[in-house]
Amino acid sequence: MGTRLQIRPVAGALGAEVGGINLADALSDDIIAEVRQALLENLVLFFRDQALTPAQHKAFASRFGRLHRHPTVKAPPEDPDLLVLETDRERPGQVDRWHSDVSSDEYPPMGSLLYARIVPERGGDTMWMNAYLAYETLSAPMRGLLDGLTATHSITRLYDLGIMRGEWEARRKASEAHPPMHHPVVRTHPVTGRKLLYVNTIFTECIDGVSAAESRAILDFLYAHIATPNFSCRLTWREGTLAFWDNRCTQHYGVNDYWPQHRLMHRYTIVGDRPV
């Protein structure tokens, strides 16, 4: 099988730009397999200068699995699978916290494909971190403490943190429709078999089976550790850039430094498996 992809790593921890591919094309199974392998090796891929309609964006995303629908963010009526992220003077900026997308689901997303349609003149970068490295660089005693622990992940934290604007009734309905889930603090990637840290500042509510004070101390330490710059890469968006990340072994952070400039992003997300 001859390769068409040009892979250029952008940082030491993770991330690569991918050239030699037009995502609007009808791509062969071999090319899709190469993209899958590049994602496993680099954790997040950046495709520049792509001219995609929403249908083409969706078609490419669908090659990697069944599409995920966000439990609380309303999709446009013409496409229930599309997540529209738009910011301007009337709408607040992006989520400036390290997180893994919708880890509160029973089957959290395998990956997300975010496409830039309108970008601000300056600012609005996104960062990703390598959750394998976050685990592997912990001391052996700390890894021993965390292995086997579980944590509660809840969709209602979107309301508690003010990320979702809504009244108490909206929060109550979200809680009833999407009850909290208990996922391992140290997850094993289903394909690579590598261990990684799986707690995040948006959806993780507490560590199970310990006191509230112990849970807070453990999580505060892990969140500070996750934010270590050596684990990260950073993307400056241009219109027509698509980022595809493995949501199982990365977290991301939207740098909210561009308000009130206009920013419009489209995202399709792929259903994953139950963390183990």
C-alpha positions, 0 to 999 in steps of 0.5 A, a space after each residue: 500500500 503506497 502512502 499519500 499522507 505527509 505527516 509532520 509532527 508539530 510538538 514533542 508530546 503530541 500533534 501532527 499536521 497531515 498533508 497530501 489529502 483532500 478531505 472532500 474527496 471520496 477517500 479509499 479504505 486504505 487512506 482512512 486506515 492510514 489516518 486512523 494509524 496516524 491518529 493513534 501515533 500522534 493523538 491529534 491531527 491537523 488538516 490545513 486548507 480544507 474546503 468542506 461543506 457540512 455534508 463533506 465534513 460529516 461524511 469524513 467523520 462518519 468513516 470513523 464510527 457512529 456519530 455522537 449527539 451532545 446531550 445538552 447542546 441543541 443541534 441545528 434542526 437540519 442536522 442533529 449530529 452537528 455541533 455548532 460553536 459560535 462566539 461573537 459580541 453577544 455570545 460568550 467565548 469557548 470553554 477555557 478549561 482542560 477537558 475530555 469531551 462529554 466524559 459523563 456519557 456511558 460511552 464517551 466520544 472516541 474522537 472529535 473533528 472540529 472545523 474552522 469556518 470563521 476565525 478571529 483576526 487574532 487569538 482563539 488557539 486550542 491546546 491539546 495534552 497527552 494523557 498517556 504522558 500525564 500518567 506515565 510521568 507520575 511516580 510509581 507510588 502515585 500510579 499505585 494509588 490511582 490504579 483501581 480508583 473510579 471517579 464520578 462524571 456528571 453532565 450537570 457540572 456544565 450548569 454548575 460551572 456556568 458553561 451551560 446557561 439554564 435554569 434549575 429545571 434545565 439542570 434537573 432534566 439533564 440530570 434525569 436524562 443523563 445520570 452520573 457515570 463512574 469511570 476509572 481514574 486510570 483508563 486503558 486505551 482500547 486500541 493501544 493498551 496504554 494507560 492514561 489519566 481520565 479525569 478532567 475539570 469539566 465533567 469529573 465531580 469527585 473521586 469515589 470511595 474517599 472523603 470529600 477532602 481527599 477527593 479534592 486534594 487528589 483532583 487538584 493535584 491531578 489537574 495541576 499535573 495535567 496542565 504541565 506544558 511539556 504534555 501539550 501542543 497548540 494550534 493557531 487556527 486558520 479558516 479551512 483547518 480541521 482538527 481530529 483528536 483522539 478523545 480517549 487519550 487527550 484533553 483540550 483547552 480553548 484559549 478564550 482570548 479573542 472576545 468579542 471577535 467572531 468565531 464559528 466552528 463546526 464539530 462532528 463527534 464519534 461515539 466511543 466505548 465504555 472506559 475500562 
